[in-house]
Amino acid sequence: MNSRLLPLKVFLMLALLSLPQLFCGLPGQADNPTADTGAIETGIAATLTSRAGSITPTVTIEQATQTSPPQPTQTETQEPVQTEPVIPETASISVSLDTNCREGPSKDYQKLGYLLPGQTADVIGRNSTRTWWYIKNPKKPGQYCWVWGEYATLHGDISALPVTTPPPPPLPVAGYVNTEYDFYLEPGAWSYEETYPNVLKLTNGGYYLTICYENLSESNICRTGVPSGDWANGGLFTMLGNNFRKDLIVYQNKIKVASYGAGPIELDGLRLQIWLDSSNTPYDAIDIPTEILDQADQILASFGLF
């Protein structure tokens, strides 16, 4: 039994003797830097501790300026303000009574139109004394004329209105002149007189040319009866460059009356009613000759306005 175990014991003893050699012979064990990790960490900790003990830490605290963070700018959306465009005010004029509009600042000038109550006109200029105003003619666009300021009211800024130079005054008018209603005519060989208010009667022998006149705002025009007879076309006549119809009343082939304008005639602010008749008697004997008719036409053609 013992003889069987002897080789085994010898083997075990040899194996135990060879173990140290095996472990001591492992390569790189002494050179491995990580072999003693605990020792390295202990050394580093000791070094840091010694340095920390010799250095007094200086702590610098920077006082930060307390500035408010930029607030987001809130842009208020405002509604656009509606402003009226600046328009230079135009001076204008109105009148309280019918007012003639003339070629110049005087009644000596021809009448070119008129300004009536309720109408307004732009003012372009003035005379040096501010008594006459140069305006756009409300009756004739593109034309200008002068109105007297007696019955006028100015509107707007008139301070910048320039002094306007008028044309030279017209030559004096011969014949009949009506300064109240501002018209004139040349009667030739006919005599004349104002028989009633607003009635001018021109006479040649036993024939009468009667002219009734008024402003458009008045209502006192002459009214006459119509004699017996038939109406006939007497042709045309002219006043202020305008042609009007002339009607004849004929009875028994004799001209009894000539009516001018087939009713009232309106000319630049005036209303006229005109007729030619005779005072000869008896009525059956009246027959107005062509010569008298032609003379009456010439008188009416000379009619003018200041």
C-alpha positions in Angstrom: 0.0 0.0 0.0 2.8 2.3 1.0 4.8 1.3 -2.0 2.0 2.5 -4.3 1.8 5.9 -2.7 5.5 6.8 -2.8 5.6 7.9 -6.4 2.6 10.1 -5.9 4.1 11.8 -2.9 7.3 12.5 -4.8 5.4 14.1 -7.6 3.4 16.3 -5.3 6.6 17.5 -3.5 8.3 18.4 -6.8 5.3 20.3 -7.9 5.2 22.4 -4.7 8.8 23.2 -5.1 8.4 24.5 -8.6 5.5 27.0 -8.0 7.6 30.0 -6.8 9.6 29.8 -10.0 6.6 29.8 -12.1 5.1 33.0 -10.5 8.4 34.8 -10.3 9.0 34.2 -13.9 5.9 35.9 -15.2 7.1 38.7 -17.7 6.3 42.4 -17.2 4.9 42.1 -13.7 7.3 44.6 -12.2 7.1 47.2 -15.1 3.3 47.4 -15.2 2.4 51.0 -14.1 -1.0 49.9 -13.2 0.2 47.2 -10.9 0.0 49.5 -7.8 -2.8 51.8 -8.6 -3.6 52.4 -5.0 -0.1 53.6 -4.3 -0.2 56.1 -7.2 -3.5 57.5 -6.2 -2.3 57.8 -2.6 0.8 59.8 -3.8 -1.2 62.2 -5.9 -3.6 62.8 -3.0 -0.8 63.6 -0.7 0.8 66.1 -3.1 -2.4 67.9 -3.7 -3.1 68.1 0.1 0.4 69.5 0.8 0.0 72.2 -1.9 -3.5 73.1 -0.8 -2.2 73.7 2.7 0.5 76.1 1.5 -1.7 78.2 -0.9 -4.2 80.6 0.4 -6.9 80.8 -2.2 -7.8 84.3 -3.4 -11.3 84.6 -4.5 -12.2 87.6 -6.6 -15.8 88.2 -6.9 -16.8 90.5 -9.7 -19.8 92.6 -8.8 -21.9 92.3 -11.9 -23.7 95.4 -12.8 -27.3 94.6 -12.5 -28.7 95.6 -15.8 -32.2 94.8 -16.8 -32.3 92.6 -19.7 -33.4 94.4 -22.8 -37.1 94.4 -22.9 -38.6 93.7 -26.2 -39.7 96.9 -27.8 -43.4 96.9 -28.3 -44.3 98.9 -31.3 -47.7 100.3 -31.0 -49.6 100.0 -34.1 -51.4 103.3 -34.5 -54.1 104.1 -37.0 -52.9 106.6 -39.6 -54.2 110.1 -38.9 -56.4 111.3 -41.8 -55.4 114.8 -42.6 -57.1 116.9 -45.1 -54.9 118.0 -48.1 -53.9 121.6 -47.9 -55.6 123.3 -50.7 -55.1 127.0 -51.2 -58.4 128.7 -50.6 -59.8 130.5 -53.6 -61.3 133.9 -53.1 -64.9 134.1 -54.4 -67.6 136.7 -54.5 -71.4 136.8 -54.2 -73.9 139.6 -54.4 -77.2 140.6 -52.8 -78.5 142.4 -55.9 -78.2 141.9 -59.6 -74.8 143.2 -60.5 -73.4 143.9 -64.0 -70.0 142.4 -64.9 -68.1 144.9 -67.1 -65.1 145.1 -69.3 -63.4 147.5 -66.8 -63.9 148.9 -63.3 -66.4 151.7 -64.2 -69.9 152.1 -65.6 -68.2 153.6 -68.7 -67.2 150.1 -69.8 -69.3 147.7 -71.8 -71.3 145.1 -69.8 -70.1 141.6 -70.5 -72.4 139.7 -68.2 -73.8 139.8 -64.7 -73.7 138.2 -61.3 -77.0 137.4 -59.7 -78.0 136.7 -56.0 -77.3 133.0 -55.3 -74.4 132.8 -57.7 -70.7 132.8 -56.8 -67.7 133.5 -59.0 -63.9 133.1 -58.5 -62.1 136.4 -57.9 -58.9 136.8 -59.9 -57.9 140.4 -59.1 -59.0 143.9 -57.9 -58.5 147.6 -58.5 -56.2 149.6 -56.3 -59.1 150.9 -54.1 -60.7 147.5 -53.6 -64.0 148.8 -54.9 -64.1 146.7 -58.1 -63.3 143.0 -58.4 -62.0 141.1 -61.4 -63.8 137.8 -61.6 -64.5 134.8 -63.9 -67.5 135.7 -65.9 -70.2 133.3 -64.7 -72.1 133.7 -68.0 -69.2 133.0 -70.4 -66.6 130.5 -69.3 -63.1 131.5 -70.1 -63.9 135.2 -70.0 -63.2 137.7 -67.2 -65.0 140.9 -66.2 -65.3 143.4 -63.4 -68.1 143.7 -60.8 -68.7 146.6 -58.4 -68.3 145.8 -54.7 -71.2 147.8 -53.4 -73.5 144.8 -53.1 -70.8 142.2 -53.0 -69.6 139.8 -50.3 -66.1 138.4 -50.5 -65.3 134.9 -49.4 -61.9 133.4 -48.6 -58.4 135.0 -48.5 -58.3 138.2 -50.6 -55.0 139.5 -49.2 -53.0 138.0 -52.1 -55.2 139.2 -54.9 -53.2 141.3 -57.4 -54.1 144.7 -58.6 -55.3 144.2 -62.2 -54.8 146.7 -64.9 -58.0 147.2 -66.9 -58.2 148.1 -70.6 -58.5 151.8 -71.6 -61.9 153.4 -70.9 -64.2 153.4 -74.0 -65.1 156.6 -75.9 -68.2 158.5 -74.7 -71.4 157.1 -76.2 -73.7 159.5 -78.1 -77.5 159.1 -78.1 -79.6 157.7 -75.3 -77.9 156.4 -72.2 -79.6 154.7 -69.3 -77.2 154.8 -66.3 -79.6 152.9 -64.0 -79.9 149.8 -66.2 -76.7 150.4 -68.0 -77.6 150.3 -71.6 -77.5 152.8 -74.5 -78.6 153.1 -78.1 -78.3 155.5 -81.0 -81.8 156.9 -81.9 -80.7 158.6 -85.1 -83.4 161.0 -86.3 -85.9 159.7 -83.8 -86.7 161.6 -80.7 -87.1 159.8 -77.4 -88.4 160.2 -73.9 -89.0 158.1 -70.8 -92.7 158.2 -70.6 -93.1 155.8 -67.6 -90.8 154.0 -65.3 -88.8 151.5 -67.3 -90.4 152.6 -70.6 -88.4 154.3 -73.4 -90.5 155.6 -76.3 -88.8 156.7 -79.5 -90.9 158.7 -82.0 -90.7 159.5 -85.7 -93.8 161.2 -87.0 -96.8 159.2 -86.0 -94.8 156.0 -85.3 -93.5 154.8 -82.0 -90.8 152.3 -81.1 -91.5 151.4 -77.5 -88.9 149.6 -75.3 -89.8 148.3 -71.9 -86.9 147.1 -69.7 -86.2 145.6 -66.3 -83.6 143.4 -64.6 -84.2 139.7 -64.5 -85.1 139.9 -60.8 -87.9 142.4 -61.4 -91.4 141.8 -62.6 -92.7 145.1 -63.9 -92.4 144.4 -67.6 -94.9 146.2 -69.9 -97.9 144.4 -71.1 -100.0 145.5 -74.0 -103.0 144.3 -75.8 -102.9 142.7 -79.2 -104.8 144.4 -82.0 -106.8 142.7 -84.6 -105.0 141.0 -87.5 -103.1 138.0 -88.6 -99.5 137.2 -87.6 -96.9 137.2 -90.3 -93.2 136.5 -90.4 -91.3 139.8 -90.5 -87.7 138.3 -90.8 -84.9 138.8 -88.3 -83.4 141.7 -86.4 -80.1 141.9 -84.4 -79.3 143.0 -80.8 -75.9 142.5 -79.2 -74.9 140.3 -82.0 -77.9 138.0 -81.5 -80.5 137.4 -84.1 -84.2 137.4 -83.0 -87.4 136.9 -84.8 -89.7 139.8 -85.8 -93.4 139.2 -86.1 -95.9 141.4 -87.9 -99.6 141.9 -87.3 -101.3 142.4 -90.7 -104.9 143.5 -91.1 -106.4 144.0 -94.6 -102.9 143.6 -96.1 -101.6 146.5 -93.9 -98.9 146.2 -91.3 -100.4 147.4 -88.0 -97.8 146.4 -85.5 -94.2 144.9 -85.4 -93.4 142.8 -82.4 -89.7 142.1 -81.7 -88.6 138.9 -80.2 -91.9 137.0 -80.1 -92.1 137.9 -76.5 -89.7 139.3 -73.8 -86.0 139.3 -74.8 -83.4 138.4 -72.2 -79.9 140.0 -72.8 -77.2 139.7 -70.1 -79.3 140.4 -67.1 -82.0 142.6 -68.8 -85.4 141.6 -69.9 -86.8 143.7 -72.8 -90.2 143.9 -74.5 -90.2 145.9 -77.8 -92.8 146.8 -80.3 -93.4 149.3 -83.1 -96.9 150.8 -83.7 -98.6 154.0 -84.8 -100.9 156.6 -83.4 -102.5 157.3 -86.7 -106.2 157.0 -86.8 -108.4 155.4 -87.8 -106.9 152.0 -87.3 -107.9 150.9 -90.7 -105.6 153.6 -92.1 -102.4 152.4 -90.3 -99.8 150.8 -92.5 -96.2 150.9 -91.3 -93.9 151.5 -94.2 -90.8 149.4 -94.8 -88.6 152.5 -94.3 -89.8 152.9 -90.7 -89.3 149.2 -90.1 -85.7 149.4 -91.3 -85.0 152.4 -89.1 -86.4 150.6 -86.1 -84.1 147.6 -86.9 -81.1 150.0 -87.0 -81.9 151.5 -83.6 -82.1 148.1 -82.0 -78.9 147.0 -83.7 -77.2 150.0 -81.9 -78.3 148.7 -78.5 -75.4 148.2 -76.2 -74.6 147.5 -72.5 -72.1 149.3 -70.3 
